[in-house]
Amino acid sequence: MDFSTIIQNVGFPIACCMALGYYLNNKDKADREERKEDKIADREREDRLLQANTELLVTNKQLAESVEIIAKDMKEDINRTEAKVDKILEKVGV
């Protein structure tokens, strides 16, 4: 059925309302499909971000452990150096 036949049968205002309803229905379907695709893309992005965050947490934990080991070694080196300085001061007599 073409638009002119609908106008002849039900009148111009009703035909325009029907055309508008048809347009809005199709637009709504297209919008729903687009939102569905956006939602899927957002979930995929979130999954990638969660995976990256998990990897960063593991890396940060490893770095923190390394820094602790290095700090402990440095503290031991400082203590040994202080002990040697104390021995030198005793020998010098200061």
Biopython code that builds the backbone (N, CA, C, O; Angstrom):
import numpy as np
from Bio.PDB.StructureBuilder import StructureBuilder

atoms = [
    (1, "MET", "N", (0.840, -1.168, 0.000)),
    (1, "MET", "CA", (0.000, 0.000, 0.000)),
    (1, "MET", "C", (0.893, 1.242, 0.000)),
    (1, "MET", "O", (1.843, 1.337, 0.777)),
    (2, "ASP", "N", (0.580, 2.169, -0.864)),
    (2, "ASP", "CA", (1.386, 3.379, -0.899)),
    (2, "ASP", "C", (0.721, 4.469, -0.070)),
    (2, "ASP", "O", (-0.424, 4.329, 0.360)),
    (3, "PHE", "N", (1.443, 5.539, 0.146)),
    (3, "PHE", "CA", (0.997, 6.602, 1.051)),
    (3, "PHE", "C", (-0.247, 7.314, 0.525)),
    (3, "PHE", "O", (-1.120, 7.688, 1.308)),
    (4, "SER", "N", (-0.338, 7.504, -0.786)),
    (4, "SER", "CA", (-1.514, 8.208, -1.335)),
    (4, "SER", "C", (-2.793, 7.400, -1.124)),
    (4, "SER", "O", (-3.848, 7.988, -0.887)),
    (5, "THR", "N", (-2.730, 6.084, -1.204)),
    (5, "THR", "CA", (-3.905, 5.242, -0.963)),
    (5, "THR", "C", (-4.333, 5.338, 0.493)),
    (5, "THR", "O", (-5.526, 5.374, 0.795)),
    (6, "ILE", "N", (-3.358, 5.379, 1.395)),
    (6, "ILE", "CA", (-3.675, 5.491, 2.826)),
    (6, "ILE", "C", (-4.341, 6.839, 3.086)),
    (6, "ILE", "O", (-5.313, 6.915, 3.837)),
    (7, "ILE", "N", (-3.823, 7.907, 2.466)),
    (7, "ILE", "CA", (-4.429, 9.235, 2.643)),
    (7, "ILE", "C", (-5.874, 9.219, 2.164)),
    (7, "ILE", "O", (-6.746, 9.769, 2.837)),
    (8, "GLN", "N", (-6.147, 8.604, 1.020)),
    (8, "GLN", "CA", (-7.512, 8.548, 0.490)),
    (8, "GLN", "C", (-8.435, 7.754, 1.408)),
    (8, "GLN", "O", (-9.611, 8.094, 1.542)),
    (9, "ASN", "N", (-7.914, 6.690, 2.049)),
    (9, "ASN", "CA", (-8.755, 5.838, 2.893)),
    (9, "ASN", "C", (-9.013, 6.434, 4.279)),
    (9, "ASN", "O", (-10.142, 6.383, 4.767)),
    (10, "VAL", "N", (-7.973, 7.004, 4.928)),
    (10, "VAL", "CA", (-8.134, 7.445, 6.318)),
    (10, "VAL", "C", (-7.956, 8.944, 6.500)),
    (10, "VAL", "O", (-8.277, 9.461, 7.570)),
    (11, "GLY", "N", (-7.470, 9.645, 5.524)),
    (11, "GLY", "CA", (-7.261, 11.083, 5.636)),
    (11, "GLY", "C", (-5.799, 11.413, 5.914)),
    (11, "GLY", "O", (-5.021, 10.588, 6.393)),
    (12, "PHE", "N", (-5.467, 12.655, 5.592)),
    (12, "PHE", "CA", (-4.069, 13.093, 5.714)),
    (12, "PHE", "C", (-3.549, 13.072, 7.138)),
    (12, "PHE", "O", (-2.463, 12.535, 7.357)),
    (13, "PRO", "N", (-4.265, 13.632, 8.144)),
    (13, "PRO", "CA", (-3.733, 13.639, 9.516)),
    (13, "PRO", "C", (-3.466, 12.235, 10.053)),
    (13, "PRO", "O", (-2.429, 11.991, 10.669)),
    (14, "ILE", "N", (-4.397, 11.316, 9.822)),
    (14, "ILE", "CA", (-4.228, 9.946, 10.309)),
    (14, "ILE", "C", (-3.069, 9.276, 9.572)),
    (14, "ILE", "O", (-2.286, 8.552, 10.185)),
    (15, "ALA", "N", (-2.953, 9.508, 8.274)),
    (15, "ALA", "CA", (-1.852, 8.917, 7.503)),
    (15, "ALA", "C", (-0.514, 9.438, 7.999)),
    (15, "ALA", "O", (0.456, 8.686, 8.102)),
    (16, "CYS", "N", (-0.465, 10.735, 8.308)),
    (16, "CYS", "CA", (0.783, 11.300, 8.846)),
    (16, "CYS", "C", (1.107, 10.690, 10.203)),
    (16, "CYS", "O", (2.266, 10.381, 10.479)),
    (17, "CYS", "N", (0.109, 10.515, 11.045)),
    (17, "CYS", "CA", (0.340, 9.875, 12.360)),
    (17, "CYS", "C", (0.841, 8.450, 12.179)),
    (17, "CYS", "O", (1.731, 8.004, 12.902)),
    (18, "MET", "N", (0.271, 7.739, 11.216)),
    (18, "MET", "CA", (0.726, 6.362, 10.963)),
    (18, "MET", "C", (2.174, 6.358, 10.463)),
    (18, "MET", "O", (2.978, 5.526, 10.882)),
    (19, "ALA", "N", (2.499, 7.293, 9.564)),
    (19, "ALA", "CA", (3.873, 7.374, 9.050)),
    (19, "ALA", "C", (4.844, 7.719, 10.167)),
    (19, "ALA", "O", (5.936, 7.157, 10.245)),
    (20, "LEU", "N", (4.441, 8.651, 11.035)),
    (20, "LEU", "CA", (5.285, 9.021, 12.164)),
    (20, "LEU", "C", (5.473, 7.833, 13.107)),
    (20, "LEU", "O", (6.579, 7.585, 13.587)),
    (21, "GLY", "N", (4.392, 7.103, 13.369)),
    (21, "GLY", "CA", (4.498, 5.911, 14.219)),
    (21, "GLY", "C", (5.437, 4.882, 13.614)),
    (21, "GLY", "O", (6.252, 4.286, 14.319)),
    (22, "TYR", "N", (5.324, 4.675, 12.305)),
    (22, "TYR", "CA", (6.209, 3.731, 11.613)),
    (22, "TYR", "C", (7.672, 4.181, 11.731)),
    (22, "TYR", "O", (8.561, 3.377, 12.010)),
    (23, "TYR", "N", (7.900, 5.479, 11.514)),
    (23, "TYR", "CA", (9.254, 6.028, 11.604)),
    (23, "TYR", "C", (9.815, 5.854, 13.017)),
    (23, "TYR", "O", (10.938, 5.382, 13.196)),
    (24, "LEU", "N", (9.014, 6.243, 14.019)),
    (24, "LEU", "CA", (9.471, 6.134, 15.413)),
    (24, "LEU", "C", (9.739, 4.688, 15.804)),
    (24, "LEU", "O", (10.695, 4.414, 16.530)),
    (25, "ASN", "N", (8.912, 3.761, 15.337)),
    (25, "ASN", "CA", (9.116, 2.354, 15.642)),
    (25, "ASN", "C", (10.445, 1.861, 15.064)),
    (25, "ASN", "O", (11.213, 1.179, 15.743)),
    (26, "ASN", "N", (10.706, 2.217, 13.796)),
    (26, "ASN", "CA", (11.974, 1.804, 13.176)),
    (26, "ASN", "C", (13.166, 2.468, 13.843)),
    (26, "ASN", "O", (14.206, 1.839, 14.037)),
    (27, "LYS", "N", (13.014, 3.748, 14.195)),
    (27, "LYS", "CA", (14.100, 4.473, 14.869)),
    (27, "LYS", "C", (14.378, 3.845, 16.218)),
    (27, "LYS", "O", (15.535, 3.691, 16.609)),
    (28, "ASP", "N", (13.315, 3.478, 16.937)),
    (28, "ASP", "CA", (13.477, 2.852, 18.248)),
    (28, "ASP", "C", (14.203, 1.515, 18.131)),
    (28, "ASP", "O", (15.074, 1.210, 18.946)),
    (29, "LYS", "N", (13.851, 0.721, 17.129)),
    (29, "LYS", "CA", (14.536, -0.563, 16.915)),
    (29, "LYS", "C", (16.015, -0.346, 16.633)),
    (29, "LYS", "O", (16.870, -1.048, 17.171)),
    (30, "ALA", "N", (16.308, 0.637, 15.781)),
    (30, "ALA", "CA", (17.705, 0.927, 15.442)),
    (30, "ALA", "C", (18.465, 1.413, 16.676)),
    (30, "ALA", "O", (19.611, 1.019, 16.889)),
    (31, "ASP", "N", (17.839, 2.261, 17.485)),
    (31, "ASP", "CA", (18.480, 2.757, 18.705)),
    (31, "ASP", "C", (18.750, 1.627, 19.696)),
    (31, "ASP", "O", (19.810, 1.577, 20.320)),
    (32, "ARG", "N", (17.778, 0.719, 19.835)),
    (32, "ARG", "CA", (17.978, -0.421, 20.738)),
    (32, "ARG", "C", (19.153, -1.280, 20.286)),
    (32, "ARG", "O", (19.968, -1.709, 21.103)),
    (33, "GLU", "N", (19.236, -1.523, 18.996)),
    (33, "GLU", "CA", (20.336, -2.335, 18.456)),
    (33, "GLU", "C", (21.678, -1.637, 18.687)),
    (33, "GLU", "O", (22.667, -2.278, 19.041)),
    (34, "GLU", "N", (21.700, -0.322, 18.484)),
    (34, "GLU", "CA", (22.934, 0.436, 18.694)),
    (34, "GLU", "C", (23.351, 0.406, 20.159)),
    (34, "GLU", "O", (24.531, 0.232, 20.464)),
    (35, "ARG", "N", (22.387, 0.575, 21.072)),
    (35, "ARG", "CA", (22.691, 0.509, 22.507)),
    (35, "ARG", "C", (23.204, -0.874, 22.897)),
    (35, "ARG", "O", (24.101, -1.003, 23.730)),
    (36, "LYS", "N", (22.623, -1.903, 22.284)),
    (36, "LYS", "CA", (23.055, -3.269, 22.565)),
    (36, "LYS", "C", (24.510, -3.452, 22.129)),
    (36, "LYS", "O", (25.308, -4.033, 22.865)),
    (37, "GLU", "N", (24.859, -2.963, 20.945)),
    (37, "GLU", "CA", (26.237, -3.058, 20.463)),
    (37, "GLU", "C", (27.182, -2.251, 21.343)),
    (37, "GLU", "O", (28.293, -2.695, 21.634)),
    (38, "ASP", "N", (26.741, -1.057, 21.772)),
    (38, "ASP", "CA", (27.561, -0.229, 22.658)),
    (38, "ASP", "C", (27.798, -0.926, 23.995)),
    (38, "ASP", "O", (28.893, -0.871, 24.556)),
    (39, "LYS", "N", (26.757, -1.579, 24.493)),
    (39, "LYS", "CA", (26.868, -2.278, 25.769)),
    (39, "LYS", "C", (27.884, -3.422, 25.667)),
    (39, "LYS", "O", (28.683, -3.637, 26.579)),
    (40, "ILE", "N", (27.843, -4.145, 24.557)),
    (40, "ILE", "CA", (28.802, -5.240, 24.343)),
    (40, "ILE", "C", (30.220, -4.687, 24.257)),
    (40, "ILE", "O", (31.144, -5.243, 24.851)),
    (41, "ALA", "N", (30.392, -3.595, 23.521)),
    (41, "ALA", "CA", (31.715, -2.976, 23.397)),
    (41, "ALA", "C", (32.208, -2.477, 24.754)),
    (41, "ALA", "O", (33.389, -2.616, 25.073)),
    (42, "ASP", "N", (31.310, -1.898, 25.554)),
    (42, "ASP", "CA", (31.681, -1.426, 26.889)),
    (42, "ASP", "C", (32.123, -2.586, 27.775)),
    (42, "ASP", "O", (33.098, -2.466, 28.517)),
    (43, "ARG", "N", (31.414, -3.698, 27.701)),
    (43, "ARG", "CA", (31.799, -4.871, 28.509)),
    (43, "ARG", "C", (33.181, -5.378, 28.109)),
    (43, "ARG", "O", (33.996, -5.723, 28.964)),
    (44, "GLU", "N", (33.438, -5.420, 26.803)),
    (44, "GLU", "CA", (34.752, -5.866, 26.334)),
    (44, "GLU", "C", (35.838, -4.916, 26.823)),
    (44, "GLU", "O", (36.908, -5.354, 27.247)),
    (45, "ARG", "N", (35.562, -3.606, 26.764)),
    (45, "ARG", "CA", (36.529, -2.614, 27.244)),
    (45, "ARG", "C", (36.769, -2.788, 28.741)),
    (45, "ARG", "O", (37.911, -2.736, 29.197)),
    (46, "GLU", "N", (35.708, -2.992, 29.498)),
    (46, "GLU", "CA", (35.834, -3.196, 30.939)),
    (46, "GLU", "C", (36.648, -4.443, 31.246)),
    (46, "GLU", "O", (37.475, -4.433, 32.157)),
    (47, "ASP", "N", (36.424, -5.516, 30.497)),
    (47, "ASP", "CA", (37.187, -6.747, 30.706)),
    (47, "ASP", "C", (38.679, -6.512, 30.453)),
    (47, "ASP", "O", (39.528, -6.988, 31.206)),
    (48, "ARG", "N", (38.985, -5.769, 29.379)),
    (48, "ARG", "CA", (40.395, -5.474, 29.092)),
    (48, "ARG", "C", (41.004, -4.613, 30.185)),
    (48, "ARG", "O", (42.153, -4.822, 30.571)),
    (49, "LEU", "N", (40.240, -3.640, 30.689)),
    (49, "LEU", "CA", (40.741, -2.788, 31.763)),
    (49, "LEU", "C", (40.971, -3.583, 33.048)),
    (49, "LEU", "O", (41.973, -3.387, 33.736)),
    (50, "LEU", "N", (40.044, -4.472, 33.364)),
    (50, "LEU", "CA", (40.212, -5.307, 34.551)),
    (50, "LEU", "C", (41.449, -6.196, 34.435)),
    (50, "LEU", "O", (42.184, -6.379, 35.406)),
    (51, "GLN", "N", (41.671, -6.743, 33.248)),
    (51, "GLN", "CA", (42.839, -7.573, 33.029)),
    (51, "GLN", "C", (44.121, -6.737, 33.172)),
    (51, "GLN", "O", (45.088, -7.184, 33.790)),
    (52, "ALA", "N", (44.126, -5.546, 32.611)),
    (52, "ALA", "CA", (45.295, -4.664, 32.720)),
    (52, "ALA", "C", (45.538, -4.287, 34.183)),
    (52, "ALA", "O", (46.682, -4.272, 34.638)),
    (53, "ASN", "N", (44.466, -3.982, 34.919)),
    (53, "ASN", "CA", (44.616, -3.641, 36.333)),
    (53, "ASN", "C", (45.172, -4.816, 37.132)),
    (53, "ASN", "O", (46.009, -4.628, 38.015)),
    (54, "THR", "N", (44.716, -6.010, 36.828)),
    (54, "THR", "CA", (45.219, -7.194, 37.520)),
    (54, "THR", "C", (46.711, -7.369, 37.259)),
    (54, "THR", "O", (47.483, -7.643, 38.178)),
    (55, "GLU", "N", (47.108, -7.211, 36.003)),
    (55, "GLU", "CA", (48.523, -7.319, 35.666)),
    (55, "GLU", "C", (49.345, -6.236, 36.354)),
    (55, "GLU", "O", (50.456, -6.499, 36.814)),
    (56, "LEU", "N", (48.809, -5.028, 36.428)),
    (56, "LEU", "CA", (49.513, -3.941, 37.109)),
    (56, "LEU", "C", (49.655, -4.211, 38.605)),
    (56, "LEU", "O", (50.690, -3.910, 39.199)),
    (57, "LEU", "N", (48.622, -4.774, 39.206)),
    (57, "LEU", "CA", (48.706, -5.107, 40.628)),
    (57, "LEU", "C", (49.803, -6.131, 40.894)),
    (57, "LEU", "O", (50.555, -6.007, 41.860)),
    (58, "VAL", "N", (49.888, -7.132, 40.042)),
    (58, "VAL", "CA", (50.928, -8.155, 40.199)),
    (58, "VAL", "C", (52.311, -7.519, 40.040)),
    (58, "VAL", "O", (53.220, -7.786, 40.826)),
    (59, "THR", "N", (52.458, -6.678, 39.019)),
    (59, "THR", "CA", (53.734, -6.014, 38.784)),
    (59, "THR", "C", (54.100, -5.108, 39.949)),
    (59, "THR", "O", (55.250, -5.100, 40.389)),
    (60, "ASN", "N", (53.129, -4.340, 40.457)),
    (60, "ASN", "CA", (53.390, -3.459, 41.594)),
    (60, "ASN", "C", (53.794, -4.250, 42.835)),
    (60, "ASN", "O", (54.664, -3.823, 43.594)),
    (61, "LYS", "N", (53.167, -5.386, 43.035)),
    (61, "LYS", "CA", (53.527, -6.227, 44.184)),
    (61, "LYS", "C", (54.966, -6.707, 44.057)),
    (61, "LYS", "O", (55.724, -6.680, 45.027)),
    (62, "GLN", "N", (55.340, -7.144, 42.860)),
    (62, "GLN", "CA", (56.713, -7.588, 42.630)),
    (62, "GLN", "C", (57.697, -6.445, 42.843)),
    (62, "GLN", "O", (58.754, -6.639, 43.443)),
    (63, "LEU", "N", (57.353, -5.250, 42.354)),
    (63, "LEU", "CA", (58.230, -4.097, 42.552)),
    (63, "LEU", "C", (58.363, -3.740, 44.026)),
    (63, "LEU", "O", (59.455, -3.412, 44.489)),
    (64, "ALA", "N", (57.266, -3.802, 44.761)),
    (64, "ALA", "CA", (57.305, -3.502, 46.189)),
    (64, "ALA", "C", (58.200, -4.488, 46.923)),
    (64, "ALA", "O", (58.966, -4.099, 47.804)),
    (65, "GLU", "N", (58.105, -5.761, 46.563)),
    (65, "GLU", "CA", (58.960, -6.765, 47.181)),
    (65, "GLU", "C", (60.428, -6.505, 46.855)),
    (65, "GLU", "O", (61.292, -6.644, 47.721)),
    (66, "SER", "N", (60.711, -6.128, 45.611)),
    (66, "SER", "CA", (62.087, -5.817, 45.214)),
    (66, "SER", "C", (62.616, -4.616, 45.981)),
    (66, "SER", "O", (63.762, -4.619, 46.430)),
    (67, "VAL", "N", (61.787, -3.590, 46.134)),
    (67, "VAL", "CA", (62.204, -2.395, 46.864)),
    (67, "VAL", "C", (62.474, -2.742, 48.324)),
    (67, "VAL", "O", (63.429, -2.234, 48.911)),
    (68, "GLU", "N", (61.655, -3.593, 48.912)),
    (68, "GLU", "CA", (61.879, -4.015, 50.307)),
    (68, "GLU", "C", (63.228, -4.714, 50.443)),
    (68, "GLU", "O", (63.976, -4.452, 51.385)),
    (69, "ILE", "N", (63.533, -5.599, 49.507)),
    (69, "ILE", "CA", (64.815, -6.325, 49.551)),
    (69, "ILE", "C", (65.970, -5.349, 49.413)),
    (69, "ILE", "O", (66.950, -5.432, 50.153)),
    (70, "ILE", "N", (65.860, -4.428, 48.469)),
    (70, "ILE", "CA", (66.928, -3.443, 48.249)),
    (70, "ILE", "C", (67.087, -2.557, 49.482)),
    (70, "ILE", "O", (68.211, -2.274, 49.897)),
    (71, "ALA", "N", (65.980, -2.119, 50.069)),
    (71, "ALA", "CA", (66.047, -1.277, 51.270)),
    (71, "ALA", "C", (66.687, -2.025, 52.428)),
    (71, "ALA", "O", (67.466, -1.451, 53.189)),
    (72, "LYS", "N", (66.362, -3.299, 52.560)),
    (72, "LYS", "CA", (66.952, -4.105, 53.629)),
    (72, "LYS", "C", (68.459, -4.230, 53.415)),
    (72, "LYS", "O", (69.238, -4.090, 54.358)),
    (73, "ASP", "N", (68.862, -4.493, 52.183)),
    (73, "ASP", "CA", (70.295, -4.588, 51.872)),
    (73, "ASP", "C", (71.009, -3.265, 52.138)),
    (73, "ASP", "O", (72.115, -3.251, 52.678)),
    (74, "MET", "N", (70.380, -2.164, 51.762)),
    (74, "MET", "CA", (70.994, -0.850, 51.990)),
    (74, "MET", "C", (71.129, -0.575, 53.482)),
    (74, "MET", "O", (72.139, -0.026, 53.923)),
    (75, "LYS", "N", (70.126, -0.948, 54.255)),
    (75, "LYS", "CA", (70.186, -0.734, 55.709)),
    (75, "LYS", "C", (71.326, -1.546, 56.317)),
    (75, "LYS", "O", (72.055, -1.062, 57.182)),
    (76, "GLU", "N", (71.469, -2.787, 55.853)),
    (76, "GLU", "CA", (72.579, -3.617, 56.332)),
    (76, "GLU", "C", (73.919, -3.001, 55.948)),
    (76, "GLU", "O", (74.849, -3.002, 56.755)),
    (77, "ASP", "N", (74.035, -2.475, 54.728)),
    (77, "ASP", "CA", (75.262, -1.815, 54.291)),
    (77, "ASP", "C", (75.562, -0.588, 55.148)),
    (77, "ASP", "O", (76.715, -0.352, 55.510)),
    (78, "ILE", "N", (74.544, 0.185, 55.470)),
    (78, "ILE", "CA", (74.724, 1.371, 56.319)),
    (78, "ILE", "C", (75.187, 0.960, 57.707)),
    (78, "ILE", "O", (76.083, 1.580, 58.279)),
    (79, "ASN", "N", (74.574, -0.085, 58.245)),
    (79, "ASN", "CA", (74.978, -0.557, 59.578)),
    (79, "ASN", "C", (76.432, -1.022, 59.571)),
    (79, "ASN", "O", (77.185, -0.722, 60.497)),
    (80, "ARG", "N", (76.831, -1.758, 58.523)),
    (80, "ARG", "CA", (78.228, -2.198, 58.422)),
    (80, "ARG", "C", (79.167, -1.007, 58.286)),
    (80, "ARG", "O", (80.240, -0.984, 58.890)),
    (81, "THR", "N", (78.768, -0.025, 57.498)),
    (81, "THR", "CA", (79.598, 1.163, 57.321)),
    (81, "THR", "C", (79.721, 1.926, 58.631)),
    (81, "THR", "O", (80.810, 2.393, 58.965)),
    (82, "GLU", "N", (78.638, 2.065, 59.376)),
    (82, "GLU", "CA", (78.687, 2.731, 60.680)),
    (82, "GLU", "C", (79.618, 1.994, 61.638)),
    (82, "GLU", "O", (80.379, 2.606, 62.387)),
    (83, "ALA", "N", (79.539, 0.667, 61.595)),
    (83, "ALA", "CA", (80.412, -0.114, 62.474)),
    (83, "ALA", "C", (81.880, 0.111, 62.104)),
    (83, "ALA", "O", (82.727, 0.243, 62.988)),
    (84, "LYS", "N", (82.181, 0.155, 60.824)),
    (84, "LYS", "CA", (83.564, 0.393, 60.382)),
    (84, "LYS", "C", (84.017, 1.796, 60.757)),
    (84, "LYS", "O", (85.159, 1.987, 61.175)),
    (85, "VAL", "N", (83.130, 2.782, 60.612)),
    (85, "VAL", "CA", (83.477, 4.155, 60.998)),
    (85, "VAL", "C", (83.747, 4.210, 62.499)),
    (85, "VAL", "O", (84.697, 4.860, 62.935)),
    (86, "ASP", "N", (82.916, 3.532, 63.290)),
    (86, "ASP", "CA", (83.131, 3.503, 64.746)),
    (86, "ASP", "C", (84.479, 2.891, 65.080)),
    (86, "ASP", "O", (85.175, 3.398, 65.960)),
    (87, "LYS", "N", (84.870, 1.813, 64.405)),
    (87, "LYS", "CA", (86.173, 1.180, 64.648)),
    (87, "LYS", "C", (87.306, 2.126, 64.281)),
    (87, "LYS", "O", (88.302, 2.222, 64.998)),
    (88, "ILE", "N", (87.149, 2.828, 63.154)),
    (88, "ILE", "CA", (88.184, 3.779, 62.733)),
    (88, "ILE", "C", (88.306, 4.899, 63.751)),
    (88, "ILE", "O", (89.417, 5.313, 64.084)),
    (89, "LEU", "N", (87.167, 5.402, 64.257)),
    (89, "LEU", "CA", (87.196, 6.471, 65.252)),
    (89, "LEU", "C", (87.865, 5.995, 66.549)),
    (89, "LEU", "O", (88.578, 6.758, 67.200)),
    (90, "GLU", "N", (87.632, 4.739, 66.914)),
    (90, "GLU", "CA", (88.264, 4.198, 68.123)),
    (90, "GLU", "C", (89.772, 4.140, 67.942)),
    (90, "GLU", "O", (90.528, 4.478, 68.853)),
    (91, "LYS", "N", (90.207, 3.708, 66.757)),
    (91, "LYS", "CA", (91.656, 3.624, 66.494)),
    (91, "LYS", "C", (92.297, 5.010, 66.450)),
    (91, "LYS", "O", (93.427, 5.200, 66.898)),
    (92, "VAL", "N", (91.565, 5.959, 65.910)),
    (92, "VAL", "CA", (92.100, 7.319, 65.824)),
    (92, "VAL", "C", (92.085, 7.959, 67.199)),
    (92, "VAL", "O", (92.939, 8.787, 67.514)),
    (93, "GLY", "N", (91.116, 7.578, 68.018)),
    (93, "GLY", "CA", (91.042, 8.093, 69.371)),
    (93, "GLY", "C", (90.148, 9.323, 69.495)),
    (93, "GLY", "O", (90.375, 10.167, 70.361)),
    (94, "VAL", "N", (89.183, 9.426, 68.678)),
    (94, "VAL", "CA", (88.281, 10.576, 68.754)),
    (94, "VAL", "C", (87.078, 10.253, 69.572)),
    (94, "VAL", "O", (86.204, 11.103, 69.747)),
]
sb = StructureBuilder()
sb.init_structure("model")
sb.init_model(0)
sb.init_chain("A")
sb.init_seg("    ")
for serial, (resi, resn, name, xyz) in enumerate(atoms, 1):
    if name == "N":
        sb.init_residue(resn, " ", resi, " ")
    sb.init_atom(name, np.array(xyz, "f"), 0.0, 1.0, " ", f" {name:<3s}", serial, name[0])
structure = sb.get_structure()
